[in-house]
Amino acid sequence: MTRVIIGSRESKLAVLQSEMVKSYIEENNSPEITVDILTMKTTGDIILDPHLQSTLCRLWGCDRCLQ
């Protein structure tokens, strides 16, 4: 049996798109393929600062972003 894992952000749109891909794979392939969706939070989901770029640059020490 083959297992396919689709990684997705937790947003409603991302999960919906992942479910569409999952359905497509399941409908167009062998029943021996199982498909799961693994959701995760990205840095952008965790840091909700309106100045995300400057926040990340301070965290990562990236001088060119701060110009």
C-alpha positions in Angstrom: 0.0 0.0 0.0 1.2 3.5 -0.9 0.6 6.4 1.4 0.6 10.0 0.2 0.7 12.9 2.6 -0.4 16.3 1.5 1.1 19.2 3.6 -1.2 22.2 4.0 -1.5 25.4 5.9 -4.4 25.4 8.3 -6.3 28.2 6.5 -9.7 27.3 5.2 -8.6 28.0 1.6 -5.5 25.9 1.9 -7.3 22.9 3.5 -10.1 23.1 0.8 -7.5 23.1 -2.0 -5.7 20.1 -0.3 -9.0 18.3 -0.1 -9.6 18.8 -3.8 -6.1 17.4 -4.6 -6.8 14.5 -2.2 -10.1 13.7 -3.9 -8.5 13.9 -7.4 -5.7 11.5 -6.3 -8.2 9.0 -4.8 -10.6 9.1 -7.8 -7.8 8.7 -10.4 -5.6 6.1 -8.9 -5.5 2.7 -7.4 -7.5 2.0 -4.2 -4.1 0.8 -2.8 -3.1 4.5 -2.5 -4.2 6.2 0.8 -4.1 10.0 1.0 -3.8 12.0 4.2 -3.7 15.8 4.8 -1.2 17.1 7.3 -1.9 20.7 8.4 0.6 23.0 9.9 1.1 26.6 10.9 3.7 28.7 9.1 5.7 31.6 10.5 3.2 33.9 8.9 0.3 32.2 10.7 2.1 32.4 14.1 3.5 36.0 13.8 0.5 38.2 13.1 2.4 41.4 13.2 1.4 43.8 10.4 5.1 44.5 9.9 6.0 40.8 9.4 8.9 41.4 7.1 10.7 43.7 9.5 9.9 41.4 12.4 11.4 38.4 10.6 14.4 40.4 9.5 15.1 41.3 13.2 14.7 37.7 14.2 17.0 36.4 11.5 19.4 39.4 11.4 18.8 40.2 7.7 20.0 43.8 7.2 18.8 44.2 3.6 15.2 43.7 4.6 15.3 46.6 6.9 16.4 49.2 4.3 
